[in-house]
Amino acid sequence: MAFKHNYELIRELAVNDFKLKYNNSILGYFWSLLKPIALFGILYLVFSVFLRLGGGMAHYQFYLLIGIIFWMFFYELTVLSMQSIVSKANLVQKIYVPKITIIIATSLTSLLTFLLNLAVIFIFMLIFGLEFRFALWLLPIYLLELYLFSFGLSLILATLFVWFRDLAHIWEILLQIMFYATPIIYPLSVVPPKYQKIAFLNPIAQIIQDIREIFLGDQVISPLWWLAPVATVLLLIIGLFVFTKKSKYFAEEV
């Protein structure tokens, strides 16, 4: 019964959050599609047309689009989940619910938005005649890896944010740094080999690069392939431990 109740609560919270996100909006859910397309258009114009950054790379437009859409998933999931406990203070204070259900529901809202965005990639592939590679069956595995990594990190961020509200501004700055430090705009092949190893110490960079490999092939893959899965498991364990240990104090602090 408890499992069923929690499942229904998570579903209701996730659906409600998704609806509220586009409440009173003329375009509604289409904003989920327009945001990544607009960002892609601007970055492609600047870095490919003007700066010729991806000029020597086949299918640079897809390379860029894949990076943007999967990065936006990580970005939105961590930012919204970090603030979810505080933003739902009334729920935390007045009703007993497992606090982790709030994080799960928020992360699933981001996942639903991402799945809408993911459709853009497949639509573009159909329009431009890009091959649907057999390796695409691995996509759910890498998506799960990215989700669990982001979720584990979000548990830590949400816990810290209850006591340290400046974390929202700090995290925004760190995300901007990570965006340019991660090979999203530029091909990893333009980075000197010794710095490629440093780039792959960032699990997000490795996960996104692995996803590009199954879509496009011929990508620079790290010999430290095990680093991202190990980091994901460790971050999830640490996140669950920290969140569980501190969640009993949330009602007093929010």
C-alpha positions in Angstrom: 0.0 0.0 0.0 2.8 2.4 0.9 4.5 1.7 -2.5 1.2 2.3 -4.3 0.6 5.5 -2.4 4.1 6.8 -3.1 3.8 5.9 -6.8 0.5 7.8 -7.1 1.9 10.8 -5.3 5.0 10.9 -7.5 2.8 10.6 -10.6 0.5 13.4 -9.4 3.3 15.7 -8.5 5.1 15.1 -11.8 2.0 15.7 -13.9 1.0 18.7 -11.9 4.5 20.2 -12.2 4.6 19.6 -15.9 1.2 21.3 -16.4 2.1 24.3 -14.1 5.3 24.8 -16.1 3.2 25.8 -19.2 0.1 27.2 -17.4 -1.4 30.3 -19.1 1.2 30.0 -21.9 -0.1 30.5 -25.4 2.3 28.0 -27.0 2.2 25.6 -24.0 4.1 22.4 -24.5 5.7 23.7 -27.7 8.1 25.8 -25.6 9.7 22.4 -24.7 10.6 22.1 -28.4 11.3 25.7 -29.2 13.9 26.3 -26.5 16.5 23.7 -27.6 15.8 24.5 -31.3 16.3 28.2 -30.7 19.6 27.6 -28.8 20.8 25.2 -31.4 20.0 27.8 -34.2 22.0 30.6 -32.5 25.0 28.4 -31.6 25.1 26.8 -35.0 25.0 30.2 -36.7 27.8 31.6 -34.5 30.1 28.7 -34.2 29.6 26.9 -37.6 28.6 29.6 -40.1 30.6 32.5 -38.7 33.5 30.9 -36.8 33.6 27.7 -39.0 34.3 25.6 -35.9 32.7 22.5 -37.2 33.6 23.0 -40.8 35.7 19.9 -41.2 33.3 17.6 -39.3 30.6 15.5 -40.9 27.1 16.1 -39.5 28.3 18.9 -37.1 24.7 20.1 -36.9 23.7 16.8 -35.3 26.8 16.7 -33.1 25.7 20.1 -31.7 22.0 19.3 -31.5 22.6 16.1 -29.5 25.0 17.9 -27.1 22.5 20.7 -26.5 19.5 18.5 -25.9 21.2 16.1 -23.5 22.9 19.0 -21.7 19.6 20.8 -21.2 18.2 17.7 -19.6 21.1 17.6 -17.1 20.8 21.4 -16.6 17.0 21.4 -16.0 16.9 18.3 -13.8 19.6 19.5 -11.4 18.4 23.2 -11.2 14.7 22.3 -10.6 15.4 19.4 -8.3 17.8 21.4 -6.2 15.0 23.9 -5.4 12.1 21.5 -5.2 12.2 20.9 -1.4 12.2 24.6 -0.7 9.6 25.4 -3.4 7.3 22.8 -2.0 7.7 23.9 1.6 4.0 23.7 2.4 3.9 20.0 1.4 7.1 19.3 3.4 5.8 21.0 6.5 2.1 20.1 6.6 1.9 16.6 5.2 4.1 13.6 5.9 5.5 12.3 2.7 8.9 10.7 2.0 10.8 13.7 0.9 12.6 11.8 -1.8 9.3 11.5 -3.7 9.5 15.3 -4.3 12.9 14.9 -5.9 11.8 11.9 -8.0 8.7 13.7 -9.2 10.6 16.8 -10.2 13.2 14.7 -12.0 10.5 12.9 -13.9 9.0 16.2 -15.0 12.4 17.1 -16.5 12.6 13.6 -18.1 9.2 14.1 -19.7 10.3 17.5 -21.1 13.5 15.8 -22.4 11.6 13.1 -24.2 9.7 15.8 -26.1 13.1 17.3 -27.0 14.5 14.0 -28.0 11.9 13.7 -30.7 13.5 16.7 -32.3 16.7 14.7 -32.9 14.8 11.9 -34.6 12.7 14.3 -36.7 15.9 16.0 -37.9 17.4 12.6 -38.7 14.4 11.8 -40.9 14.4 15.2 -42.6 18.2 15.1 -43.4 18.3 11.4 -44.2 20.7 10.5 -41.4 21.2 6.7 -40.9 19.4 5.1 -37.9 22.3 3.1 -36.6 21.9 -0.3 -34.9 23.8 1.0 -31.9 20.8 3.2 -31.0 19.4 0.3 -29.0 22.0 1.4 -26.4 20.3 4.8 -26.0 18.0 3.8 -23.1 21.1 2.6 -21.2 23.0 5.8 -21.6 19.9 7.8 -20.8 19.5 5.9 -17.6 23.1 6.6 -16.7 22.7 10.3 -17.3 19.4 10.3 -15.3 20.9 8.5 -12.3 24.0 10.7 -12.4 21.9 13.8 -12.4 19.5 12.4 -9.8 22.3 11.5 -7.4 23.8 15.0 -7.8 20.4 16.6 -7.3 19.9 14.8 -4.0 23.1 16.5 -2.7 22.2 19.9 -4.2 18.6 19.8 -2.8 19.9 18.9 0.7 22.5 21.7 0.7 20.0 24.2 -0.7 17.7 23.9 2.3 20.4 25.5 4.4 22.4 27.4 1.8 20.2 29.4 -0.6 23.1 31.1 -2.3 23.9 27.7 -3.8 21.4 28.5 -6.6 23.6 31.3 -7.9 26.8 29.3 -7.4 25.4 26.3 -9.3 24.3 28.5 -12.2 27.9 29.8 -12.5 29.3 26.3 -12.3 26.9 25.1 -15.0 28.1 27.9 -17.3 31.7 26.8 -16.8 30.8 23.2 -17.3 28.9 24.0 -20.5 32.0 25.4 -22.1 34.4 22.9 -20.5 32.3 20.0 -21.9 32.6 19.4 -25.6 29.1 20.4 -26.5 29.7 23.3 -29.0 33.2 22.2 -30.2 34.3 18.8 -31.5 36.5 16.9 -29.0 38.8 16.1 -31.9 40.0 19.8 -32.0 41.2 19.4 -28.4 44.9 18.3 -28.0 45.1 14.6 -26.9 46.6 15.4 -23.4 43.6 17.7 -22.7 41.1 15.2 -24.0 42.0 13.0 -21.1 41.3 15.9 -18.7 37.9 16.6 -20.4 36.9 12.9 -20.0 37.4 13.3 -16.2 34.0 15.1 -16.4 31.4 12.2 -16.4 28.9 14.4 -18.3 31.4 14.9 -21.1 31.9 11.1 -21.4 28.2 10.3 -21.3 27.3 12.8 -24.0 30.2 11.6 -26.1 29.1 8.0 -25.7 25.6 9.1 -26.8 27.0 10.8 -29.9 28.9 7.7 -30.8 25.7 5.6 -30.9 23.9 8.3 -33.0 26.8 9.3 -35.3 29.7 6.9 -34.9 33.4 8.0 -35.4 33.6 9.9 -32.1 36.6 10.3 -29.8 36.0 7.7 -27.0 37.8 7.8 -23.7 39.9 4.7 -22.6 38.6 5.5 -19.1 35.1 4.3 -20.2 34.4 2.9 -16.8 34.8 6.3 -15.1 31.2 7.6 -15.8 29.4 4.5 -14.6 31.5 4.3 -11.5 31.0 8.0 -10.8 27.2 7.6 -11.3 27.0 4.7 -8.8 29.1 6.6 -6.2 27.2 9.8 -6.6 23.9 8.0 -6.3 25.0 6.2 -3.1 26.4 9.4 -1.6 23.3 11.4 -2.6 20.9 8.9 -1.1 22.9 8.7 2.1 23.2 12.5 2.6 19.5 13.1 1.6 18.2 10.4 3.9 20.3 11.5 6.8 19.3 15.2 6.6 15.7 15.0 5.3 14.2 14.7 8.8 15.3 18.3 9.4 13.8 19.7 6.2 10.4 20.7 7.7 12.1 22.9 10.3 14.4 24.7 7.9 12.3 25.4 4.8 
